[in-house]
Amino acid sequence: MTESVKKLKEWVDDAHRIVFFGGAGVSTESGIPDFRSTGGLYHQEWAYPPEVILSHSFYKSNPEEFFRFYRAKMLIPEAKPNAAHRKLAEWERQGKLTAVVTQNIDGLHQAAGSKTVYELHGSVHRNYCERCGKFYDFDFMLRGQGVPRCSCGGPVKPDVVLYEEGLDQETLNGAVRAIAAADLLIIGGTSLNVYPAAGLVNYYRGQRLVLINKSAVARDLPAGLVITDPIGEVLDQL
């Protein structure tokens, strides 16, 4: 255990209201590609850039291509929670962690047992008919072809926040309240490039801020502890 990890352990042991703010790097150890690193979705060949395909206007104008990309790249049925997901769920059961705030849409935090999870960008496990509101699950979207259709004939849209769409206000408010009340904020697996989600860390009022990310982040943070190792490996040592 390195000195940095020892210090993190001390901070975790002392904390009573831990909040974890995470991004794509939390799930890469579960086999889900991130967007910006080498091998991530932004570096793969596709007919359109991922940020174009995953936009509201593209979804409306070219739904067939949207869902072809969505099923191929966003639905990873074999992905399982890793050591980071499991450790965070354990802290919640112990009463130390009050919330997970995630930019991920994969549902792996809940699969690991976490209960209070603010999914800023939605979830692939929730899908709704745009006409009648009927709910459809992950398997329905995965098994289908072309544009998924409800029994009423309406299109079924994933409950994920696309580019050009706003965040859910209730989710946003819950995340802000949790971060503002935390006595330890751990930021992990995110480059803090995506706004408004990345701006939520500004609501933290505590003195102990930890950053765990393999690469540099997009902004300066007053982090008292910075660890540049894979987050699953780090949390698994605690």
Disulfide bonds with the S-S distance in Angstrom:
none
